[in-house]
């Protein structure tokens, strides 16, 4: 009798994460159950608990995974040296992530209003971008590129939360606007707010 091949644990975990994203594209987090997610995979229910404690743990991992994708995009500006091109590249990448995962990010954002664990994870995700943006503003103030009297923390908070709301609302429902237009809007707002009007 031949033995059934075992699933690669990394592949199993990825399959469950993909299934969770698919579910959250269609339904709110409050309706997400282990059975609902696992029914979208080729795995048995016990496989879920090899990787995740519960649906909250799964949601936190989805937040973490999307946060890494977003982080890679915004780092183009946060650690870049070419202000104009790096900023535009960052907004292009950020727009692409929201275009692909907007409905999922909206579901997680909505869940944060009623679920303490998701709220903490989502808030931490946003806060890390606020902190990184604050640092970039302070660095550019030290170099004379941004006015010294601009409040770095509150400006960063306002800009990051504006992005979160705008991109979540824009890409969580069809039809999506032209991504290039979204990039232009974000770029113009950030550049004007931080560096003044640009010709």
C-alpha positions in Angstrom: 0.0 0.0 0.0 1.5 3.3 -1.0 1.7 6.1 1.5 0.1 9.4 0.8 2.7 12.1 0.3 2.9 14.6 3.1 2.3 18.3 2.5 5.3 20.6 2.7 4.5 22.6 5.9 5.4 25.9 4.1 3.1 25.1 1.3 0.3 24.2 3.6 0.7 27.4 5.5 0.8 29.4 2.3 -2.4 27.6 1.1 -4.2 28.6 4.2 -3.1 32.2 4.1 -4.2 32.4 0.4 -7.6 30.9 1.4 -8.0 33.4 4.2 -7.3 36.3 1.8 -9.8 34.9 -0.7 -12.4 34.7 2.1 -11.8 38.3 3.2 -12.1 39.6 -0.3 -15.7 38.3 -0.3 -16.9 38.3 3.4 -16.2 40.3 6.6 -13.8 39.0 9.2 -16.7 38.4 11.7 -17.9 35.6 9.4 -14.5 34.0 9.0 -14.3 30.6 10.7 -11.7 27.8 10.5 -14.1 25.6 8.6 -14.9 28.4 6.1 -11.2 29.0 5.4 -10.2 25.3 5.2 -13.0 24.5 2.8 -11.1 26.6 0.3 -8.0 24.5 0.6 -7.1 20.9 -0.1 -6.2 20.3 3.5 -8.0 18.8 6.5 -9.1 20.9 9.4 -6.4 19.7 11.8 -3.8 21.1 9.4 -5.0 24.6 10.4 -3.8 24.1 14.0 -0.3 23.1 12.9 0.2 26.7 11.8 -2.3 28.9 13.6 -3.9 29.0 17.1 -7.2 30.4 15.9 -8.8 32.7 13.3 -7.3 35.7 15.2 -3.9 34.3 14.8 -4.5 33.7 11.1 -5.8 37.3 10.6 -2.6 38.6 12.4 -0.5 36.6 10.0 -2.4 38.1 7.0 -1.8 41.6 8.4 1.9 40.8 8.9 2.3 39.4 5.4 0.6 42.4 3.8 2.6 44.7 6.0 5.8 43.2 4.7 4.6 43.9 1.1 3.7 47.4 1.9 7.0 47.9 3.7 9.0 46.9 0.7 7.2 49.5 -1.4 7.4 52.5 1.0 11.1 51.8 1.8 11.8 53.0 -1.7 11.2 56.5 -0.5 12.0 56.1 3.2 15.5 54.9 2.6 16.0 56.3 -0.9 18.3 59.1 -2.0 16.5 60.3 -5.1 13.6 62.3 -3.7 11.4 62.6 -6.8 11.9 59.2 -8.4 12.0 57.3 -5.1 8.8 58.9 -3.9 7.0 58.2 -7.1 8.3 54.6 -7.1 7.1 54.1 -3.6 3.6 55.4 -4.3 3.4 53.3 -7.4 4.3 50.2 -5.4 1.9 51.1 -2.6 -0.9 51.6 -5.1 -0.1 48.1 -6.7 -0.4 46.4 -3.3 -3.7 48.1 -2.5 -5.0 47.4 -6.0 -4.3 43.6 -5.4 -5.3 43.4 -1.8 -7.6 46.3 -1.2 -10.7 44.3 -0.3 -8.6 42.2 2.2 -7.1 45.4 3.8 -10.6 46.9 4.1 -11.9 43.7 5.8 -9.0 43.9 8.3 -9.5 47.6 8.8 -13.2 47.1 9.4 -12.5 44.2 11.8 -10.1 46.4 13.8 -13.2 48.4 15.0 -14.7 45.4 16.8 -11.8 43.0 17.5 -9.1 44.0 19.9 -6.5 41.6 18.6 -6.9 42.7 15.0 -7.1 46.3 16.0 -3.8 46.0 17.8 -2.1 44.3 14.9 -3.5 46.7 12.3 -2.7 49.7 14.5 0.9 48.5 14.9 1.2 48.1 11.1 0.1 51.7 10.5 2.2 53.0 13.4 5.4 51.5 12.0 4.9 53.5 8.8 4.1 56.7 10.8 7.3 56.2 12.8 9.4 55.6 9.6 7.8 58.6 7.9 8.5 60.7 11.0 12.2 59.7 10.8 12.4 60.6 7.1 10.8 64.0 7.8 13.2 64.7 10.7 16.2 63.7 8.6 15.1 65.9 5.7 14.5 68.8 8.2 18.1 68.4 9.4 19.3 68.6 5.7 17.2 71.7 5.1 14.8 70.1 2.6 11.8 70.4 4.9 10.9 73.4 7.0 12.1 73.1 10.5 8.8 74.3 12.0 6.8 71.5 10.5 5.6 69.1 13.2 7.1 65.8 12.0 5.1 63.4 14.1 1.6 64.9 13.5 2.3 65.5 9.8 3.5 61.9 9.4 0.4 60.7 11.2 -2.0 62.7 9.1 -0.3 61.7 5.8 -0.1 58.0 6.6 -3.7 57.7 7.8 -4.9 59.7 4.8 -3.2 57.2 2.6 -4.7 54.3 4.5 -8.2 55.6 4.2 -7.9 56.8 0.6 -6.3 53.6 -0.7 -8.6 51.3 1.3 -11.7 53.1 0.0 -10.4 53.4 -3.5 -9.4 49.8 -4.1 -11.8 47.8 -1.9 -14.6 48.1 -4.5 -14.9 47.9 -8.3 -14.4 49.8 -10.5 -10.9 50.9 -9.6 -9.7 54.2 -10.9 -6.6 54.5 -13.1 -3.7 53.5 -10.8 -1.4 56.2 -12.4 -4.0 58.8 -11.4 -3.9 57.5 -7.8 -0.1 57.7 -7.8 -0.1 61.2 -9.1 -2.7 62.3 -6.4 -0.6 60.8 -3.5 2.7 62.1 -4.9 1.4 65.6 -5.3 -0.2 65.7 -1.8 2.9 64.4 -0.1 5.4 66.5 -2.0 3.4 69.7 -1.5 2.8 69.0 2.2 6.5 68.2 2.9 8.6 70.1 0.4 6.3 72.8 -0.8 4.9 73.4 -4.3 6.9 71.8 -7.0 7.1 73.0 -10.6 
